[in-house]
Amino acid sequence: MIRFSAWIAAASAAFMIGTIPTVAQLKPLEFVEYDLPNGLHVILHEDHSAPVVATVLHYKVGSRDEDPRRTGFAHFFEHLMFESTDKIERASIDKLISGAGGQLNAFTSNDQTVYHFVVPSNQVRLALWIEAQRMRKLNVNSIGVETQRGVVKEERKNRYDNAPYGGWIEKSQALLFKGTPYEWAPIGSAQHIDSATINEFKAFYDEFYQPNNAVLVVSGDFDPTVIRETIDAYFGGYAKAPEPRRPVITGLKELSGEVRETINDQKAQLPAVFVTYRGMTQLDPDVYAADLLSTILSNGESSRMYKALVDSAQSAVQASVSLFPREYVGAVLCIGIVAPGKTPEEVEKGMYAELDRVMRDGVTDEELTKAKNITEAQSVGGRMGVYDKALALSNAYRFEKSTAAINEEMAKYLKVTKADIQRVAKRIFGSTQRVVLTYIPTKG
């Protein structure tokens, strides 16, 4: 699993307080893992440097697992899981955790739904009890469902429908991954959520929120004997469920060349161009070179895209390239926000010029070394927080099929050569199979 954005903040903070060791100086991340009889996979990582513990419960369900007529269910449950259980009153989970001095959050993607707590060491049993309650004793009832219907629809309005350029990634996915369960975004359709019945929500919960469809990670300052006993007591009584249905994802159909669309946007202040190419999956060996390439192209003010489009041509106020890898599909996203007095055509032309240059000439030794150093610093930063480590461990097990892969990731980055970067650039950008969305500000 390629590096997480949370690592960036951790690495930045570390630079402010002292020198970060290199990966070569780091010891491998140690952990213990085992399965309960009901199929729950457990990973334990001890870190006694501070009296804090993180728990991550990673459910193997994302938007790709949804019925195309009922999109948004995975994200909906991310919200519903903070409602009530048989033994937890409504609106009290946040109070229980904050009252114990902890923090909580969750996120949903196309491939996963992940919940986490970070609590003082003496409150880890509380975090595990809440997660065990939510796993099989969630109240999927009209009160919680109707409350969260409103919350989710409001989130969609704020983040997609009423935001500048709000639907661009949703439109890009729909065109780029048409015919697969990746063609809709995790936010889903407001109409689908409105139309769904309580029984449909219950069926989704019973299918995917099961111990054998989850990975539990505990990272931090804990007594392993106590934690094992607690996990067995809280989770061990649940029965193993039938394996959930999984979508059949075959090869993507070729696009008929370039797909273009112009959108009149009443909320945008400046024009923008969004160019999306198909990229690598999370398990593709080329994903490491692709990630370094995106760093070279758009990480910071010294990156190629920034210097070419923002500094030199001054055609854009923002220019970036980022990876969007998923378990079975991948994309590379190129974004250009047009500068006042300039045109979308100028920005798009400038993007292609930089992409052509790296395909034609490759990158320099200095650029590759800098990209590896940035990645190394971020990787080290990801070893500093108990939550970051817990999340990385769960993803390594889920996506790499091996928790030990967490200790092999940086070596794969360091092996990338200039020839790899150039080859991968041609693989991604050497085709006109792309989606180009141009947003034009309009008055209401």
SULCOR-V32708 format. One record per helix or strand of 3 or more residues. SS is the DSSP state (alpha for helix, beta for strand). FROM is the first residue (numbers start at 1). TO is the last residue. Records with the same first field share a line. If there is no record, write none. Layout:
SS: FROM-TO + FROM-TO
//
This chain:
alpha: 6-17 + 23-25 + 63-65 + 73-80 + 93-99 + 121-137 + 142-161 + 168-176 + 190-195 + 198-208 + 211-213 + 224-235 + 287-298 + 304-312 + 344-361 + 365-381 + 386-400 + 403-407 + 409-414 + 418-429
beta: 32-35 + 41-46 + 52-59 + 103-108 + 113-120 + 214-220 + 259-265 + 272-278 + 316-325 + 330-338 + 434-441
//
